Each structure stands twice: as C-alpha cells, then as structure tokens.
Amino acid sequence: MPSLRDIRKKIDAIKKIGQITKAMNMVASAKLRSIQGRLEGFRPYRNKFEEVIGNLLSSGAVELNKIELLQVREEIKRVGIVLVTADRGLCGAFNANLIREAEKLMSKFKSEGKETELICVGRKGAQYFARRAPVRESYTDVMGKVLMQDARKIARSAMMAFLSGEWDEAYIIYGYFINLIKQIPKVEKLLPISFEEEAKTEEEKPQEASALYLYEPEEDLLLAELLPLYVNVKVFAAMLETAVSEQAARMTAMDNAQRACSDMVKELTLLFNKTRQAAITKELMDIVGGAEAISK
C-alpha cells in the first residue's frame, strides 16, 4: 500500500494538471469565439461566390472546353491531395481522424493504380507524412492566424501542379465544423472545378438565380478571372473550418481531461482516507497491546 506522502503528492500533481486543463479550455473557448465569427461571416460569401460561378457556367455563353481549370482529364494517373490539419495537438483525435482520412483516400487511389502527392497544411500532417508519403510542399505555423495570403500560396501551388500536368486531379481534406461536439473530416474535389460531385447541406447549397444577369466583361473573360479566385476561396474556407474545428475539439478534450482529473482526485482522496484510517487503527492496536503488556 502506498504511503500517505505518496498519495498526497499524487493528489497535488493531479490538481495542478486540472488547473492547466481548465486554463487551456478557457483559452480555446476565447479563440473559438473569435474565429467562429470569421467562419460564420465567410460561409455566405463562399455560397454567393459559387452561385455567381454557377450562373456563369449555366448561361451557355461560355466555351467550357477552353478553360483549363474545368477540363476533366481523360486518364487519371497522378492525384494531388491538400491535407489541412492543426499546428498543435491536445485536441483529442481531431488530427488523427484527418490523417486517417488522408491515408484512406491514398490507399483507394493506390489500389486503382494512381500515384498520389501531398500538400500538407498544418504541422501535424506535415510531421506525420514527412517520411511516409511523397510531400510536394508543407505549410506549417499558418493555422494560428488563418490568412488569405497563405491560402493564395497553397491554392496557387495546387493550380500550377494541375495546369502543368503534374496532377490530373486534386482533392482537399479538412475538418468540417458542425457544432461544438461534432467535427468531421471532409473530402472535396478541388481540381478540376466541379459543382456536381460535392454533396452539400441545405445551408451550403448556392441559391438558384432568380433573374438573368448581364456581365461586363464577357462571360468567358470573367470566368477565367473568377475560377482561380474561387480556388483561393475554397482553400481559405477549408483552413477556417479546420481552425474552428480544432478549437472546438480542444475544448472538448480539455473538458474531458478536467473531469478525469476530478474523478482521480476523488478516488485518491478516498484511498488517502482509507490509508490514514488504517494507519491510525494500527497505532491504536500497538498502544492497546503495549498497555496490556505493561498491566500484566
């Protein structure tokens, strides 16, 4: 049986860990409120962007075969994957789920005889795949402050790989924020740009046009300018979703850790009391035994 001193040290150590997890929970909550506001403001912007491009594509005045970002390759040999993870851990299985989804997608393409290459956004994904898979580029320390300029660099790298023929397709994997309790890995096709294959919720679906629009300049020139911007928007939205999901997952993980600390303190306190009571009982028995020996 451990001594009273050892049990007391364990209780004090666990209480300190509980204070740390509580502080981390509060920090994650503050960060979540800040970045969640950005996400809620950006989702309608992305939906409106998709609505405009959808109207341009359905106008019939655009020759889609001449726009490279829309062209579907006849044979898919090499696939690019943009994996967006967090820069830090202590957020439960959030990063592990994203990495597992990437490995699942890579295994699927490998079974089809296709080669894969990664662009890792976030330190956790970059560290994991550094020696496990071909990595084209890694962007670390960009998820603390999600900036459009970083999203442009990532999107430009993916588009250059697609336009140069190094990639025949490109997908993006990120953590989609549903609520504080649920965040899921999501896979979307990034290139060639398509609006038909993605299963969207009612909130995400772009609204149908209620009127005909006149465009200046012409539709084909306008679409050629908007499509690269749309890829930027899509990458930036994925980074925002992942950043919000990370903080929500960290809040949940720290809350669970704090509860576990409380439970352990209760159990150790009970053990401490039992050990102390046993020690007191033993001392009383020694005293009584000594007194009886003296009286005899």
VMD Tcl script that draws the C-alpha trace (Angstrom):
set ca {
  {0.00 0.00 0.00}
  {1.44 3.44 -0.92}
  {2.34 5.81 1.86}
  {0.29 8.85 2.82}
  {3.02 11.15 1.49}
  {2.99 9.49 -1.95}
  {-0.79 9.71 -2.21}
  {-0.73 13.38 -1.17}
  {1.88 14.13 -3.85}
  {-0.26 12.44 -6.50}
  {-3.34 14.41 -5.44}
  {-1.45 17.71 -5.60}
  {0.01 16.84 -9.02}
  {-3.38 15.91 -10.48}
  {-4.94 19.09 -9.08}
  {-2.26 21.13 -10.87}
  {-2.94 19.26 -14.11}
  {-6.63 20.02 -13.66}
  {-5.85 23.73 -13.32}
  {-3.80 23.61 -16.52}
  {-6.55 21.84 -18.48}
  {-9.10 24.35 -17.17}
  {-6.92 27.24 -18.35}
  {-6.44 25.61 -21.76}
  {-10.19 25.12 -22.02}
  {-10.76 28.82 -21.37}
  {-8.11 29.84 -23.93}
  {-9.62 27.53 -26.56}
  {-13.06 28.95 -25.81}
  {-11.84 32.52 -26.36}
  {-10.09 31.58 -29.62}
  {-13.16 29.69 -30.77}
  {-15.46 32.69 -30.31}
  {-13.09 34.85 -32.34}
  {-12.53 32.55 -35.30}
  {-16.08 31.17 -35.34}
  {-17.30 34.68 -36.07}
  {-15.00 34.79 -39.10}
  {-16.29 31.43 -40.30}
  {-19.95 32.41 -39.93}
  {-19.26 35.56 -41.94}
  {-17.30 33.73 -44.65}
  {-19.71 30.87 -45.36}
  {-22.34 33.13 -47.03}
  {-19.56 34.74 -49.08}
  {-18.43 31.34 -50.37}
  {-22.01 30.35 -51.16}
  {-22.57 33.57 -53.11}
  {-19.30 33.03 -54.97}
  {-20.48 29.56 -56.00}
  {-23.83 30.98 -57.05}
  {-22.19 33.53 -59.36}
  {-19.92 30.94 -60.97}
  {-22.84 28.54 -61.32}
  {-24.81 31.23 -63.15}
  {-21.88 31.89 -65.46}
  {-21.46 28.21 -66.27}
  {-25.17 27.74 -66.95}
  {-25.50 30.84 -69.13}
  {-24.48 28.90 -72.25}
  {-22.28 31.74 -73.46}
  {-19.05 30.16 -72.24}
  {-16.98 27.56 -74.08}
  {-16.05 25.34 -71.17}
  {-13.53 23.32 -73.17}
  {-11.25 26.34 -73.41}
  {-10.96 26.83 -69.65}
  {-8.22 24.63 -68.27}
  {-9.38 24.61 -64.64}
  {-12.65 22.98 -65.76}
  {-11.18 20.34 -68.05}
  {-11.51 16.73 -66.89}
  {-8.53 14.62 -67.93}
  {-9.24 11.51 -69.96}
  {-6.85 9.40 -67.90}
  {-6.12 9.95 -64.21}
  {-2.59 8.88 -63.33}
  {-1.47 11.30 -60.62}
  {-3.66 12.78 -57.89}
  {-2.81 15.65 -55.55}
  {-4.20 15.87 -52.02}
  {-4.24 19.06 -49.96}
  {-4.40 17.98 -46.31}
  {-5.34 20.65 -43.77}
  {-4.57 19.78 -40.15}
  {-3.79 21.74 -36.98}
  {-0.37 23.02 -35.95}
  {-0.81 21.82 -32.37}
  {-2.09 18.79 -30.55}
  {-4.06 18.29 -27.33}
  {-7.32 18.32 -29.29}
  {-8.35 14.70 -28.94}
  {-8.48 12.57 -32.07}
  {-9.07 15.55 -34.38}
  {-5.73 15.43 -36.22}
  {-5.64 11.64 -36.18}
  {-9.04 11.49 -37.90}
  {-7.87 13.84 -40.67}
  {-4.66 11.86 -41.19}
  {-6.62 8.61 -41.23}
  {-8.96 10.05 -43.88}
  {-5.95 11.03 -46.00}
  {-4.44 7.56 -45.68}
  {-7.78 6.02 -46.62}
  {-8.01 8.18 -49.75}
  {-4.40 7.45 -50.70}
  {-4.96 3.71 -50.30}
  {-8.01 3.94 -52.54}
  {-6.06 5.67 -55.31}
  {-3.15 3.27 -54.90}
  {-5.48 0.30 -55.39}
  {-6.65 1.97 -58.62}
  {-3.07 2.29 -59.85}
  {-2.82 6.05 -59.30}
  {0.06 7.94 -57.75}
  {-0.57 10.48 -55.02}
  {1.26 13.55 -53.77}
  {0.50 15.71 -50.75}
  {0.45 19.38 -49.90}
  {0.41 19.45 -46.09}
  {-1.12 22.49 -44.39}
  {-0.50 22.40 -40.65}
  {2.37 20.98 -38.63}
  {0.71 17.74 -37.51}
  {0.02 16.47 -41.01}
  {3.45 17.56 -42.25}
  {5.23 15.77 -39.41}
  {3.27 12.57 -39.89}
  {3.69 12.26 -43.66}
  {7.27 13.59 -43.81}
  {8.66 10.06 -44.23}
  {5.52 8.14 -45.08}
  {4.34 9.65 -48.38}
  {5.52 11.98 -51.17}
  {5.03 15.56 -49.95}
  {5.18 18.35 -52.52}
  {5.07 21.24 -50.06}
  {4.47 21.81 -46.35}
  {2.96 24.91 -44.79}
  {3.44 25.00 -41.01}
  {2.57 27.66 -38.44}
  {-0.22 29.01 -40.66}
  {-3.24 27.72 -38.71}
  {-2.84 30.00 -35.69}
  {-3.84 33.04 -37.75}
  {-5.70 31.92 -40.84}
  {-4.83 34.45 -43.56}
  {-5.98 34.73 -47.16}
  {-2.42 35.30 -48.34}
  {-1.44 31.84 -47.09}
  {-4.49 30.33 -48.78}
  {-3.44 32.00 -52.05}
  {0.01 30.41 -51.89}
  {-1.46 26.96 -51.28}
  {-4.09 27.34 -53.99}
  {-1.51 28.67 -56.46}
  {0.74 25.67 -55.84}
  {-2.15 23.24 -56.44}
  {-3.27 25.06 -59.60}
  {0.27 25.17 -61.01}
  {0.63 21.41 -60.45}
  {-2.70 20.81 -62.20}
  {-2.11 23.17 -65.13}
  {1.41 21.85 -65.73}
  {0.11 18.29 -65.97}
  {1.83 17.03 -62.81}
  {-1.58 16.39 -61.27}
  {-4.62 15.11 -63.12}
  {-6.93 15.70 -60.15}
  {-6.73 17.39 -56.78}
  {-8.70 16.88 -53.57}
  {-8.75 18.77 -50.30}
  {-9.26 17.20 -46.86}
  {-10.18 19.34 -43.87}
  {-12.13 19.31 -40.62}
  {-15.70 20.47 -41.17}
  {-17.26 22.26 -38.19}
  {-20.83 21.17 -37.40}
  {-21.13 22.17 -33.74}
  {-19.08 22.20 -30.55}
  {-19.48 18.46 -30.13}
  {-19.19 17.23 -33.71}
  {-16.43 17.93 -36.23}
  {-15.94 15.55 -39.15}
  {-13.21 15.04 -41.76}
  {-14.47 16.18 -45.15}
  {-13.10 15.39 -48.63}
  {-13.88 17.71 -51.54}
  {-12.71 17.77 -55.12}
  {-10.56 20.83 -55.67}
  {-9.46 20.48 -59.30}
  {-10.84 20.33 -61.92}
  {-13.51 22.63 -60.56}
  {-16.89 20.94 -60.39}
  {-20.18 21.67 -58.63}
  {-21.90 18.37 -59.33}
  {-19.97 15.82 -57.25}
  {-19.98 17.61 -53.90}
  {-22.77 16.67 -51.52}
  {-23.75 19.86 -49.79}
  {-26.10 20.62 -46.95}
  {-29.05 22.93 -47.46}
  {-27.08 25.74 -45.84}
  {-24.16 25.29 -48.24}
  {-26.11 24.95 -51.47}
  {-25.97 28.09 -53.60}
  {-29.35 29.60 -54.31}
  {-30.70 29.41 -57.83}
  {-30.69 32.60 -59.82}
  {-33.96 34.49 -59.74}
  {-33.06 36.78 -62.66}
  {-30.85 36.96 -65.72}
  {-27.61 38.89 -65.39}
  {-25.64 40.95 -67.85}
  {-21.89 40.60 -67.36}
  {-19.13 43.05 -68.12}
  {-16.66 41.92 -69.40}
  {-17.91 38.90 -71.33}
  {-18.68 35.65 -69.53}
  {-15.62 33.74 -70.72}
  {-13.21 36.52 -69.68}
  {-14.97 36.96 -66.36}
  {-14.97 33.23 -65.63}
  {-11.27 32.94 -66.41}
  {-10.63 35.54 -63.70}
  {-13.09 34.18 -61.16}
  {-12.13 30.49 -61.20}
  {-8.62 30.97 -59.71}
  {-10.18 33.23 -57.09}
  {-12.71 30.51 -56.33}
  {-9.91 28.01 -55.67}
  {-8.40 30.56 -53.25}
  {-11.77 30.91 -51.53}
  {-12.18 27.15 -51.26}
  {-8.75 26.66 -49.66}
  {-9.30 29.57 -47.28}
  {-12.71 28.19 -46.27}
  {-11.12 24.79 -45.56}
  {-8.49 26.43 -43.36}
  {-11.14 28.37 -41.44}
  {-13.28 25.26 -40.94}
  {-10.27 23.33 -39.66}
  {-9.19 26.11 -37.31}
  {-12.67 26.35 -35.76}
  {-12.95 22.56 -35.52}
  {-9.54 22.40 -33.83}
  {-10.53 24.80 -31.06}
  {-13.87 23.07 -30.55}
  {-12.13 19.69 -30.34}
  {-9.58 21.11 -27.90}
  {-12.37 22.48 -25.68}
  {-14.00 19.05 -25.59}
  {-10.70 17.28 -24.92}
  {-9.71 19.65 -22.11}
  {-13.18 19.40 -20.57}
  {-12.91 15.61 -20.57}
  {-9.40 15.82 -19.10}
  {-10.62 18.14 -16.35}
  {-13.41 15.71 -15.46}
  {-10.95 12.84 -15.42}
  {-8.72 14.81 -13.05}
  {-11.66 15.43 -10.72}
  {-12.55 11.75 -10.71}
  {-8.94 10.75 -9.99}
  {-8.71 13.26 -7.14}
  {-11.88 11.79 -5.60}
  {-10.53 8.23 -5.88}
  {-7.13 9.18 -4.45}
  {-8.76 11.16 -1.64}
  {-10.79 8.08 -0.73}
  {-7.62 5.95 -0.83}
  {-5.83 8.56 1.30}
  {-8.56 8.46 3.93}
  {-8.58 4.66 3.97}
  {-4.80 4.51 4.31}
  {-4.81 7.08 7.11}
  {-7.59 5.24 8.92}
  {-5.65 2.00 8.62}
  {-2.53 3.69 9.99}
  {-4.49 5.16 12.92}
  {-6.06 1.76 13.66}
  {-2.65 0.11 13.61}
  {-1.21 2.70 16.02}
  {-4.16 2.25 18.39}
  {-3.69 -1.50 18.35}
  {0.01 -1.08 19.16}
  {-0.84 1.26 22.06}
  {-3.50 -1.08 23.43}
  {-1.18 -4.05 23.09}
  {1.61 -2.21 24.89}
  {-0.72 -1.13 27.69}
  {-1.93 -4.71 28.21}
  {1.64 -5.98 28.30}
  {2.57 -3.42 30.96}
  {-0.50 -4.22 33.10}
  {0.36 -7.93 33.10}
}
mol new
graphics top color blue
foreach p $ca { graphics top sphere $p radius 0.5 }
foreach p [lrange $ca 0 end-1] q [lrange $ca 1 end] { graphics top cylinder $p $q radius 0.2 }
display resetview
